[in-house]
Amino acid sequence: MKKDTKPKALKRLARIEGQVRGVAKMIEEDRYCVDVVRQIQAVRAALSGLEKLALDDHLETCVDAALSSDDVSNRKEKVEELVQIFGGRM
């Protein structure tokens, strides 16, 4: 990861961790189901943002370096990784 991406990712993870603990507390307290679902959706959105941050970093570092190199096997590996990541979304 790039030097500036790592602290951003860790900060997001700490926030997500707090959100998940909050959901657990809501369930323990028998809070209204729709409120719990909304918080779960917020956690999912936060995870999606973290995923985008990590993927963007990967594209800007590892993938860019592989595609710029003469190492054909490394380029192929990075492309295959991306196909696997996006395979479930297409």
C-alpha positions as CSV (number, residue, x, y, z in Angstrom):
1,M,0.0,0.0,0.0
2,K,1.0,3.6,-0.6
3,K,2.2,5.4,2.5
4,D,-0.8,7.6,2.7
5,T,-3.3,4.9,2.0
6,K,-2.5,2.7,5.0
7,P,-3.5,5.2,7.7
8,K,-6.7,6.0,5.8
9,A,-7.6,2.4,5.6
10,L,-6.8,1.8,9.3
11,K,-9.0,4.8,10.2
12,R,-11.9,3.5,8.2
13,L,-11.5,0.0,9.7
14,A,-11.6,1.5,13.2
15,R,-14.8,3.3,12.3
16,I,-16.3,0.2,10.8
17,E,-15.3,-1.8,13.9
18,G,-17.2,0.7,16.1
19,Q,-20.2,0.5,13.8
20,V,-20.3,-3.3,14.1
21,R,-20.0,-3.1,17.9
22,G,-22.9,-0.6,17.7
23,V,-25.0,-3.1,15.7
24,A,-24.3,-5.8,18.3
25,K,-25.3,-3.5,21.1
26,M,-28.5,-2.6,19.2
27,I,-29.4,-6.3,18.9
28,E,-28.6,-6.9,22.6
29,E,-30.9,-4.1,23.5
30,D,-33.7,-5.4,21.2
31,R,-33.8,-2.2,19.2
32,Y,-36.3,-1.8,16.3
33,C,-35.4,-4.2,13.5
34,V,-35.5,-1.5,10.8
35,D,-33.0,0.6,12.7
36,V,-30.7,-2.4,13.0
37,V,-31.0,-3.1,9.3
38,R,-30.2,0.6,8.5
39,Q,-27.0,0.3,10.6
40,I,-26.0,-2.9,8.8
41,Q,-26.5,-1.1,5.5
42,A,-24.2,1.7,6.8
43,V,-21.6,-0.9,7.7
44,R,-21.8,-2.4,4.3
45,A,-21.4,1.0,2.7
46,A,-18.4,1.7,4.8
47,L,-16.8,-1.6,3.8
48,S,-17.5,-0.8,0.2
49,G,-15.7,2.5,0.6
50,L,-12.7,0.7,2.2
51,E,-12.8,-1.9,-0.6
52,K,-12.6,0.9,-3.2
53,L,-9.7,2.6,-1.4
54,A,-7.7,-0.6,-1.3
55,L,-8.5,-1.5,-4.9
56,D,-7.6,2.0,-6.1
57,D,-4.3,1.7,-4.3
58,H,-3.7,-1.7,-5.8
59,L,-4.4,-0.4,-9.3
60,E,-2.1,2.6,-8.8
61,T,0.8,0.6,-7.4
62,C,0.9,-3.1,-8.1
63,V,-1.1,-3.3,-11.3
64,D,0.5,-0.2,-12.8
65,A,4.0,-1.5,-12.0
66,A,3.2,-4.9,-13.5
67,L,1.7,-3.5,-16.7
68,S,4.7,-1.2,-17.1
69,S,7.2,-4.0,-16.6
70,D,8.6,-6.5,-19.1
71,D,7.6,-9.4,-16.8
72,V,4.8,-11.0,-18.8
73,S,3.9,-13.5,-16.1
74,N,3.5,-10.7,-13.5
75,R,1.3,-8.8,-15.9
76,K,-0.8,-11.9,-16.6
77,E,-1.1,-12.5,-12.8
78,K,-2.4,-9.0,-12.1
79,V,-4.9,-9.2,-14.9
80,E,-6.1,-12.5,-13.6
81,E,-6.5,-11.1,-10.1
82,L,-8.6,-8.3,-11.4
83,V,-10.8,-10.7,-13.4
84,Q,-11.4,-12.7,-10.2
85,I,-12.2,-9.6,-8.2
86,F,-14.6,-8.3,-10.7
87,G,-15.9,-11.6,-11.9
88,G,-18.7,-11.7,-9.4
89,R,-19.8,-8.2,-10.2
90,M,-20.2,-8.5,-14.0
